[in-house]
Amino acid sequence: MSDFDITALIHHPYRAPDGFLAPQAGVYKASTVIFPNVAAMRSRDWRNRNGYTYGLHGTPTTFLLEERLAALEGGSHCVLVPSGLSAIALVDLALLAAGDEVLLPDNVYGPSRELARNELLRLGISHRFYDPMDAAGLAFMITPATKLVWLEAAGSVTMEFPDLVNLVAAARARGVTTALDNTWGAGIAFKPFELGIDIVMHALTKFPSGGGDVLMGSVTTRDAALHERIKLTHMRLGLGVGANDAELVLRSLPSIALRYAAHDASARELAAWLGTRPEVARVLHPAFDSCPGHAHWKSLCSAAAGLFSVMLDARFGQAQVDAFVDALQLFSIGYSWGGPMSLAVPYDLRAMRGDKAYAGTLVRFSIGLESAAALKADLEQALRRLA
């Protein structure tokens, strides 16, 4: 082609007419954003949504997803990041500086623990772990250096449901910001901001995506000044998400409540059945009396995620438990949850926590959207091999 043809192709004058409506929102992909004139370029501020400035700061697709996620969580402001862990890191880096301290629950999501032990420590930010079942203990631990308290409900492996009301009250009484990992609750089981929590992070990888094929996270707040701090750090770190990934989450959000309920119902059925098996010493599911913090869950929640753990009898060693997991045919071996496929992962809690309260090896199950009867049959055949 000649230069003239290329130029005409790039600058072709056709513009699609306005007014196209469809069930799904349009997908806008952009790094460069075109301004109508210099005055418009100079007048736009990336910190608010009076216009578009650069793809990293938002497009109609990402703005729409942020608004819908804020509504899901009951917040006012939301930013998107490439993963759940990057959402945790964004909160830490926005609010903490050298000499500050962050308090983490002792059952915290493993990568968050490692972030504190390595990257934050290198920056001069200290951390300590508290018992999420002991609000009075948390209150005692808070010092003038404490600037952030992380909460997790429920614990992502041992499934304790913390005393959120009193944990939040302890932090607020001392002027300390609270941030909740609400991936388990997904904006459905309970409403964090109604408890006085300041920041909600969410691994959109899980229930909002629903397909096991997207990595994304979000950070939501109600306070404009707090959002401003997070948004500034978000910009300086260059965090952004792809338009096609945002599209996938937008497409899945309308069904999140239906999927969450289906995961929940199957998980409760299977957890109850496993609780009757002689191979199982203990079922850890917040909706069950046998799980620490069940009373806290019952006081706050109307639902539970499709996630639970079981402690297998102490007579079974790690090799036997691993063989049990390997024998499962419908349960795949893999991390995460909230997708259509059921997952199983064994954990040695004694090695992870040195906690004598957990005797035996734990297996965490994420229940997908398969039939509960088929999953039960699969568990039964694998348990026969274990015995």
C-alpha positions in Angstrom: 0.0 0.0 0.0 1.1 3.6 -0.5 1.6 6.0 2.3 -1.5 7.8 1.3 -3.6 4.6 1.6 -2.2 3.9 5.0 -3.0 7.4 6.2 -6.5 7.3 4.9 -7.0 3.9 6.6 -5.7 5.1 10.0 -7.7 8.4 9.8 -10.8 7.1 8.2 -13.7 9.5 9.0 -16.4 7.0 9.7 -17.8 6.9 13.3 -20.4 4.4 14.5 -23.7 6.1 15.5 -24.6 6.5 19.1 -27.5 4.7 20.8 -26.4 1.1 20.5 -27.8 -0.9 23.4 -27.1 -4.6 24.3 -27.1 -6.8 27.4 -23.4 -6.6 27.7 -21.4 -3.3 27.9 -19.0 -2.4 25.2 -15.3 -3.2 25.6 -12.9 -0.2 25.3 -9.3 -1.0 24.8 -6.9 2.0 25.0 -3.5 3.1 26.2 -3.7 6.4 24.3 -6.8 8.4 24.9 -7.6 11.1 22.2 -8.5 14.6 23.4 -10.7 16.9 21.2 -8.3 19.9 21.9 -5.5 21.0 24.2 -7.9 22.8 26.6 -9.6 19.5 27.2 -6.3 17.7 27.7 -5.3 20.3 30.3 -8.6 20.4 32.1 -9.0 16.7 32.7 -7.9 15.2 36.0 -7.2 11.4 36.1 -8.2 11.4 39.8 -11.8 11.9 39.1 -14.2 10.7 36.3 -15.0 13.9 34.5 -13.2 12.5 31.4 -10.6 10.1 30.2 -6.8 10.8 30.2 -4.9 7.6 29.7 -5.8 3.9 29.5 -4.0 3.1 32.7 -6.3 5.5 34.6 -9.5 4.1 33.2 -11.8 3.5 30.3 -15.6 3.2 30.1 -15.2 -0.5 30.6 -13.1 -0.3 33.8 -15.1 2.6 35.2 -18.3 0.5 34.8 -16.8 -2.5 36.5 -15.5 -0.3 39.4 -19.0 1.2 39.9 -20.7 -2.2 39.9 -18.2 -3.6 42.3 -18.6 -0.7 44.7 -22.3 -1.3 44.6 -21.8 -5.0 45.3 -19.6 -4.3 48.3 -21.8 -1.4 49.6 -19.0 1.1 49.0 -18.5 4.4 47.1 -15.1 4.2 45.5 -13.3 1.3 43.8 -10.0 0.7 42.0 -9.0 -2.4 40.0 -5.7 -4.2 40.2 -4.2 -7.2 38.4 -4.8 -9.7 41.2 -6.0 -10.2 44.8 -2.5 -10.1 46.1 -1.8 -6.9 44.3 -4.9 -5.4 46.0 -3.4 -6.4 49.4 0.0 -4.9 48.4 -1.7 -1.7 47.2 -3.4 -1.2 50.6 -0.2 -1.8 52.5 1.9 0.5 50.3 -0.7 3.3 50.3 -1.1 3.4 54.1 2.2 2.2 55.6 5.6 3.8 55.8 8.9 3.1 57.6 8.4 2.8 61.3 4.7 1.8 61.0 3.3 -1.6 62.0 0.6 -3.7 60.5 -1.3 -6.4 62.4 -2.3 -9.6 60.6 -4.6 -12.4 61.8 -2.6 -15.6 62.5 -4.6 -17.5 59.9 -3.9 -14.8 57.2 -3.8 -15.7 53.5 -0.3 -17.1 53.0 1.0 -14.7 50.3 -0.1 -11.7 52.5 2.0 -13.2 55.3 5.0 -13.5 53.0 4.5 -9.9 51.7 4.8 -8.7 55.3 7.7 -10.9 56.2 9.8 -9.8 53.1 8.8 -6.8 51.1 7.3 -4.7 53.9 10.1 -5.6 56.3 12.6 -4.4 53.8 10.8 -1.1 53.7 11.1 -0.8 57.5 7.4 -1.7 58.1 7.0 -4.2 61.0 4.2 -6.7 61.5 2.8 -8.9 64.2 0.2 -11.7 64.2 -3.0 -11.6 66.4 -5.6 -14.3 67.2 -8.6 -13.4 65.1 -10.9 -15.0 67.7 -9.6 -12.7 70.5 -10.8 -9.1 70.1 -9.5 -8.2 73.6 -6.1 -9.5 72.6 -6.0 -7.4 69.5 -6.9 -4.3 71.5 -4.0 -5.0 73.9 -1.6 -5.3 70.9 -2.3 -2.0 69.3 0.4 0.6 69.8 1.0 4.1 68.5 3.0 2.5 65.6 0.0 0.4 64.5 -1.4 2.0 61.4 -3.4 -0.9 59.8 -5.2 -4.0 61.0 -6.0 -6.7 58.4 -9.1 -8.8 58.8 -10.0 -12.1 57.0 -13.4 -13.7 57.2 -13.3 -16.6 57.1 -9.8 -17.9 57.4 -9.0 -19.2 53.9 -7.7 -22.6 55.1 -8.8 -23.3 58.7 -12.1 -21.4 58.1 -12.4 -19.7 61.5 -14.9 -16.9 61.4 -13.6 -14.0 63.5 -15.4 -11.7 65.9 -15.5 -8.9 63.3 -17.7 -6.6 65.3 -15.4 -6.4 68.3 -12.2 -6.6 66.3 -13.3 -3.5 64.3 -14.5 -1.8 67.4 -11.0 -2.3 69.1 -9.2 -0.8 66.1 -11.6 2.1 65.7 -11.4 3.0 69.3 -7.7 3.5 68.8 -7.9 5.3 65.4 -6.5 2.4 63.4 -7.6 1.7 59.9 -9.1 -1.7 59.2 -8.9 -3.6 55.9 -10.9 -6.8 55.2 -10.1 -9.5 52.7 -13.7 -10.1 51.6 -13.0 -12.7 48.9 -14.9 -15.4 50.9 -17.9 -13.2 51.5 -17.9 -11.8 48.0 -20.2 -8.9 48.9 -23.0 -11.5 49.4 -22.6 -13.2 52.8 -22.4 -9.9 54.8 -21.9 -6.2 54.3 -18.5 -5.1 55.7 -19.0 -1.4 55.6 -22.0 -1.7 57.8 -19.6 -3.1 60.5 -17.4 0.0 60.3 -14.7 -1.6 58.2 -12.7 1.1 56.3 -11.3 -0.8 53.3 -12.5 -3.9 51.5 -10.3 -5.9 49.1 -11.6 -8.6 46.9 -9.9 -11.2 44.8 -12.1 -10.9 41.7 -10.3 -14.0 40.5 -12.8 -16.0 42.6 -16.6 -15.6 42.7 -16.9 -12.4 40.6 -15.0 -14.0 37.7 -16.6 -17.4 38.3 -14.7 -19.1 35.5 -11.2 -19.8 36.9 -9.7 -17.9 34.0 -9.2 -14.3 35.2 -6.7 -12.7 37.6 -8.0 -9.5 39.1 -8.5 -7.7 42.4 -10.3 -4.6 43.7 -10.0 -2.2 46.6 -13.2 -0.5 47.7 -13.8 2.3 50.2 -16.5 4.7 51.4 -14.2 7.5 52.5 -13.2 9.9 49.8 -9.9 10.9 51.5 -8.9 7.3 52.0 -9.7 6.5 48.4 -7.6 9.4 47.3 -4.5 7.9 49.1 -5.1 4.6 47.5 -5.8 6.0 44.1 -2.5 8.0 44.2 -0.5 5.0 45.1 -2.4 3.0 42.5 -1.3 5.5 39.8 2.4 5.7 41.0 2.7 1.9 40.9 1.2 1.8 37.4 -1.5 -0.8 38.2 -4.0 -1.5 35.6 -6.2 -4.4 34.2 -6.9 -5.5 30.6 -10.2 -4.5 29.0 -10.9 -8.1 28.0 -10.4 -9.3 31.6 -12.7 -6.5 32.8 -15.3 -7.7 30.2 -15.2 -11.2 31.6 -15.9 -10.1 35.1 -18.7 -7.7 34.0 -20.2 -10.6 32.1 -20.1 -12.9 35.2 -21.3 -10.4 37.8 -25.1 -10.7 37.1 -25.0 -14.4 38.0 -22.8 -14.1 41.1 -25.6 -14.5 43.6 -27.0 -17.6 41.9 -23.6 -19.2 41.6 -22.7 -18.3 45.2 -25.9 -20.0 46.5 -25.3 -23.1 44.4 -21.7 -23.4 45.7 -23.0 -22.9 49.2 -25.8 -25.5 49.1 -23.6 -28.2 47.7 -20.7 -27.4 50.1 -23.1 -27.7 53.1 -24.5 -31.0 51.9 -21.1 -32.5 51.3 -19.6 -31.1 54.5 -22.4 -32.6 56.6 -22.0 -36.0 54.9 -18.2 -36.0 55.5 -18.8 -35.2 59.1 -20.4 -38.6 59.5 -17.5 -40.5 58.0 -15.1 -42.3 60.4 -12.1 -41.2 58.4 -12.9 -37.5 59.2 -12.0 -36.1 62.7 -13.5 -32.6 62.2 -15.3 -30.5 59.7 -14.3 -26.8 59.4 -17.1 -24.8 57.8 -18.4 -21.5 59.3 -22.0 -22.6 59.1 -21.3 -25.7 61.2 -21.1 -25.8 65.1 -17.8 -27.6 64.8 -16.1 -24.6 63.3 -14.5 -22.0 65.5 -16.4 -18.7 65.2 -19.7 -20.3 64.1 -21.6 -18.0 66.5 -19.9 -15.0 64.8 -20.9 -16.3 61.4 -24.4 -16.9 62.4 -24.8 -13.4 63.9 -23.7 -11.6 60.7 -24.1 -13.9 57.7 -27.0 -15.1 55.5 -24.8 -17.4 53.4 -21.5 -19.1 53.2 -19.1 -19.7 50.3 -18.6 -23.1 48.8 -15.4 -23.7 50.7 -14.7 -25.9 53.7 -11.9 -28.0 55.2 -11.8 -31.4 56.9 -9.3 -32.7 59.4 -8.7 -36.3 58.6 -8.1 -38.7 61.5 -4.7 -38.5 63.0 -4.0 -42.2 62.1 -3.6 -41.2 58.5 -0.2 -39.8 57.6 0.6 -37.2 55.0 1.4 -39.7 52.3 -2.0 -41.4 52.8 -3.8 -38.1 52.7 -2.0 -37.1 49.5 -3.0 -40.5 48.0 -6.6 -39.8 48.9 -6.5 -36.4 47.1 -4.8 -38.1 44.1 -7.6 -40.7 44.0 -10.3 -38.0 43.5 -11.5 -37.9 39.9 -14.0 -35.0 39.8 -12.0 -32.8 42.3 -9.0 -31.3 40.5 -5.9 -30.4 42.5 -5.4 -26.7 42.4 -5.5 -23.4 44.3 -8.3 -20.8 44.3 -12.0 -21.2 44.4 -15.3 -19.9 43.0 -15.0 -21.5 39.6 -17.2 -24.3 38.0 -14.8 -27.1 38.8 -14.3 -28.5 42.3 -10.8 -28.4 43.8 -9.0 -30.1 46.7 -5.7 -29.2 48.3 -4.0 -31.0 51.3 -2.3 -28.9 54.0 0.0 -29.9 56.9 -1.2 -27.3 59.5 1.4 -28.5 62.0 4.1 -27.4 59.6 2.3 -24.2 58.7 1.3 -23.0 62.1 2.8 -25.3 64.7 -0.7 -25.4 66.2 -1.4 -28.4 68.4 -5.1 -27.7 68.2 -5.1 -29.2 64.8 -4.1 -32.9 65.0 -4.0 -34.6 61.7 -3.8 -33.4 58.1 -6.3 -31.0 56.6 -7.8 -31.0 53.1 -9.5 -27.9 51.8 -12.3 -28.4 49.4 -13.7 -25.8 47.0 -17.0 -27.0 45.7 -17.8 -26.2 42.1 -21.0 -26.5 40.1 -21.0 -30.2 39.6 -23.9 -32.3 41.1 -23.4 -32.9 44.8 -24.4 -36.6 44.3 -21.5 -37.0 41.8 -19.0 -35.3 44.1 -20.2 -37.4 47.0 -19.6 -40.6 45.0 -16.1 -39.4 44.1 -15.3 -38.6 47.7 -16.6 -42.0 48.8 -14.4 -44.0 46.4 -11.3 -42.0 47.4 -12.1 -42.5 51.1 -12.3 -46.3 50.6 -8.7 -46.1 49.2 -7.6 -44.0 52.2 -9.0 -46.7 54.6 
